Amino acid sequence: MKVPYLLVFLVVVVVSGMTPVSAVPFEDAPLKLEKGSETVAEFRAEPVIKEIPGFRVRVAGYNIAHARGEETGGFNEIGKPSKLKGIAQLIRNNRIDIVGFTEISKGDLRVLFKNQPKFIAKYLGYHHVYAQNVRKGLLLATQGNAIVSKYPIVSHKNHKLYRSDEKHEQRGCLEAVIDLGKSGKIRVMVAHLSLKADESTKQIEQIWKLVEASIEPVVLLGDFNSRPGSERIKWLSQRMKDTTANLNTTFKNKPDVKIDYHFIKGPWRFGVSKVVGFDLDYSDHGCVINDYWLQKTKN
């Protein structure tokens, strides 16, 4: 049994630099704590706002850091099956209908060959799609985005986003059309953006073009690696509604470090965003949750 652990250790040495720790997303001026901003360990199952007309769907965005936990480097980089199961349980316990995952892996050595999106979907009895953006070696490590949905996924497409140098990590935006039944279809997008300001600025512009072209109401989720005070987030906020504007942190529960978002476009009403999971050590990011009420659709 010693050989597999030695192999895993060698893989860890190779891939630990796959997503380097960087201060880049946090260099923007600190934000003031907004009134009503809060971080909680548990999100109540009932709607955050009651008696709103329309079809309600609970949506989450979650960078799970391939279920390694909060710590990085060395053996910490290995994805833990127990943490992956805990993530699936968190989704179930909070009665989340649709989740957009970033930094999720599919069957590589770093995660002990666990197909993470498939495992979560099967645990919940949900549908799922996955799109790989990064691969190290043949089987060493992979990384991508996934959408896991209670409702059927009609179609999906992955968009490789701009990078100024081929040596930089490939980022992507996965979109899926989801059928809510009589209430119509919606388009969910999950994105993981660059740590480099020039790249993420162009990536946001790319994503906005996709949103503009959608005939379905849109929910955009993901790890944008940018804080609300950055010009690129301000630019997008002028075009889409940031429904997580009340939040003050999404990363390591650090005040003024919000880099994960929900944005919407279309006939939506929404509740008050919450962040859960910091106390569970499944990832260095929290799971960002909100309730949405679809008012009407034409399709």
BELLINTA-V785781 format. One record per backbone hydrogen bond with DSSP energy under -1.0 kcal/mol. NH is the residue of the N-H (numbers start at 1). CO is the residue of the C=O. E is the energy in kcal/mol with one decimal. If there is no record, write none. Layout:
# BELLINTA-V785781
nh:co:e
NH:CO:E
NH:CO:E
This chain:
# BELLINTA-V785781
nh:co:e
6:2:-2.0
7:3:-2.5
8:4:-2.6
9:5:-2.2
10:6:-2.1
11:7:-2.4
12:8:-2.6
13:9:-1.9
14:10:-1.6
15:11:-2.9
16:12:-1.8
18:15:-2.6
26:23:-1.6
27:24:-1.4
37:34:-2.1
40:275:-1.7
55:294:-1.8
57:292:-2.8
59:290:-2.7
60:98:-2.3
61:288:-2.2
62:100:-2.6
64:102:-1.8
66:103:-3.1
67:64:-2.2
68:65:-1.7
69:282:-1.4
76:73:-1.7
77:74:-1.8
78:75:-1.7
79:110:-2.0
80:67:-2.8
84:80:-2.2
85:81:-2.3
86:82:-1.8
87:83:-2.2
88:84:-2.0
89:85:-2.3
90:86:-2.3
91:87:-2.1
92:88:-2.2
93:89:-3.5
94:90:-1.6
95:92:-1.7
96:91:-2.1
97:58:-1.8
98:58:-1.8
99:148:-2.7
100:60:-2.5
101:146:-3.2
102:62:-1.9
104:144:-1.9
107:114:-1.9
109:139:-3.3
110:140:-1.9
112:109:-2.0
113:108:-3.8
114:111:-1.2
116:105:-1.5
116:114:-1.4
119:115:-2.5
120:116:-2.3
121:117:-2.4
122:118:-2.6
123:119:-2.4
124:120:-1.9
125:121:-1.7
126:121:-2.6
127:149:-3.3
129:147:-1.9
131:145:-2.6
133:143:-2.8
134:143:-2.3
136:141:-3.4
141:136:-1.5
143:134:-2.0
144:104:-1.7
145:131:-2.0
146:101:-2.1
147:129:-2.2
148:99:-2.4
149:127:-2.6
150:97:-2.8
154:177:-2.5
155:177:-1.0
157:175:-2.3
159:173:-2.4
161:171:-2.8
168:165:-1.8
173:159:-2.2
174:190:-2.6
175:157:-2.7
176:188:-2.4
177:155:-2.3
178:186:-3.0
179:152:-2.4
180:184:-2.7
184:181:-1.9
186:178:-2.3
187:217:-3.1
188:176:-2.8
189:219:-2.7
190:174:-2.6
191:221:-2.3
192:172:-1.8
193:223:-2.5
200:196:-2.8
201:197:-2.1
202:198:-1.3
203:199:-2.4
204:200:-2.4
205:201:-1.6
206:202:-2.1
207:203:-2.4
208:204:-2.4
209:205:-1.5
210:206:-1.3
211:207:-2.3
212:208:-2.8
213:209:-1.5
214:211:-1.3
218:265:-2.9
219:187:-2.2
220:263:-3.4
221:189:-3.3
222:261:-1.2
223:191:-1.4
224:259:-2.4
230:227:-2.1
234:230:-2.1
235:231:-2.4
236:232:-2.0
237:233:-2.4
239:236:-1.6
240:236:-2.4
241:264:-2.1
243:262:-1.5
247:244:-1.9
250:257:-2.5
251:257:-1.3
252:284:-3.1
254:251:-2.3
257:254:-1.6
261:222:-2.2
263:220:-2.8
264:241:-1.7
265:218:-2.0
268:266:-2.2
269:293:-1.6
271:291:-2.2
274:289:-2.2
276:287:-2.2
280:277:-1.6
286:250:-2.4
287:276:-3.1
288:61:-2.6
289:274:-2.8
290:59:-2.3
292:57:-2.2
293:269:-3.2
294:55:-2.9
295:267:-3.0
